[in-house]
Amino acid sequence: MEKIIKVNYVNQVYDQLNQMILDKVISEGNKLPSEMTLAREMNVSRPVVREALQRLRAEHKIITHQGMGSFCANPLNYENEAGEGGEDITEREFQEFQQFRAALEYSAVVQAAERRTEEDLVLIRSHLSAMLRDPPTDVYSQEDEAFHYSVYLATHNPMIIKAYTAVRVEVFRVLSYLNRHKGTQGISGNFHTRLYECIRDRTPEDAIRLMKAHDEYNYARVAEYQKLKGETV
């Protein structure tokens, strides 16, 4: 008589989600379904899903922020992040940065998509191309900020351009902080490529959805960095 092998549902849920991450079915920055949705779709209990997600969190393959949900992450982001350039910022400072972007940059992207000229596209594309060449972190951050500045220029709205110009130094500081973490340039390059395409193709609604999703993931990332930093102090 053969022994009955007890099925470990947690392992099965973990293996399936982990494989989807490895295969990039779930890509970095993608928001995972809720625990309830995963439990229903995988025909298991929520505690089983919760434990599987906790294992993925421990491996830095996902991050979870209260009120925002869980996102697929890049474990490289959490390796030796110190000393890669860029000043430290607090979660509060990043929140203020996000609020500024939501108040001004979302509108700027809409106007850029509506008003951009071919010359504007050439300038935006030049900074994007420089970012995609995998330059040193400090150069990448310079081109990152210049990319956003060129989007503001494409609005042809003097007041919006002046408003952004006044805070370029602060924006560069935040971008430098984000970009210093290993593994960041991959998702950042993809985001900026897609944003450029939305402006080129005059699809501002797609651009706003893209920016909101990217900003949510970045906020969760920064919150996780601050949490881990606190644990090591």
Residue pairs with C-beta under 8 A, 6 or more apart in sequence:
9 44
9 45
9 48
10 48
10 51
10 52
10 55
11 52
12 44
13 38
13 42
13 44
13 48
13 49
13 52
14 52
14 55
14 56
16 42
17 26
17 32
17 52
17 53
17 56
18 56
18 61
20 26
21 56
21 61
21 62
21 72
26 32
26 72
27 72
28 72
28 73
28 74
28 186
28 187
28 217
29 71
29 72
29 187
29 191
29 213
29 214
29 217
30 71
30 72
31 69
31 70
31 71
31 213
31 216
31 217
32 38
32 53
32 62
32 69
32 70
32 71
32 72
33 41
34 69
35 46
35 49
35 50
35 53
36 46
38 49
39 45
39 46
39 48
39 49
42 49
53 62
53 64
53 70
56 62
57 63
57 64
57 70
59 75
60 73
60 74
60 75
60 77
60 78
61 72
61 73
61 75
62 70
62 71
62 72
62 73
63 70
63 71
63 73
63 220
63 221
63 223
63 224
64 70
64 71
64 220
65 71
65 219
65 220
65 223
65 224
68 216
68 219
68 220
71 216
71 217
71 220
73 221
73 224
74 183
74 184
74 186
74 187
75 183
76 181
76 182
76 183
77 181
77 182
77 183
77 184
77 221
78 181
78 224
78 225
78 228
79 182
79 183
80 182
81 180
81 181
81 182
81 225
84 137
84 180
84 181
84 182
85 137
85 138
85 141
85 176
85 179
85 180
86 137
86 141
86 173
86 176
86 177
86 178
86 179
86 180
87 173
87 176
87 177
88 177
89 97
89 173
89 174
89 177
89 222
90 226
91 222
91 223
91 226
93 174
94 174
94 177
94 218
94 219
94 222
95 219
97 170
97 171
97 174
98 215
98 218
98 219
100 167
101 211
101 215
102 215
104 160
104 163
104 164
105 148
105 151
105 152
105 164
105 211
106 208
106 211
107 160
108 151
108 152
108 155
108 157
108 160
108 164
109 151
109 195
109 198
109 199
109 204
109 207
109 208
109 211
110 204
110 207
110 208
111 154
111 155
111 156
111 157
111 160
112 120
112 151
112 152
112 154
112 155
112 199
113 198
113 199
113 202
113 203
113 204
113 207
114 202
114 204
115 154
115 155
115 156
116 124
116 154
116 199
116 200
116 202
117 154
120 150
120 153
120 154
121 154
121 196
121 199
121 200
123 150
123 153
123 154
124 147
124 150
124 151
124 154
124 196
124 199
125 196
127 143
127 144
127 146
127 147
127 150
128 147
128 192
128 193
128 196
130 139
130 143
131 140
131 143
131 144
131 147
131 185
131 188
131 189
131 192
132 189
132 193
134 185
135 143
137 176
137 179
137 180
138 176
140 179
140 185
140 188
141 172
141 175
141 176
141 179
142 172
144 175
144 179
144 188
144 192
145 168
145 171
145 172
145 175
147 192
148 164
148 171
149 164
149 165
149 168
151 195
151 199
152 160
152 161
152 164
152 165
153 161
154 199
155 161
164 171
178 184
178 188
178 218
178 221
178 222
179 185
179 188
181 221
181 225
187 217
191 210
191 214
194 210
195 207
195 210
195 211
198 204
198 206
198 207
198 210
199 207
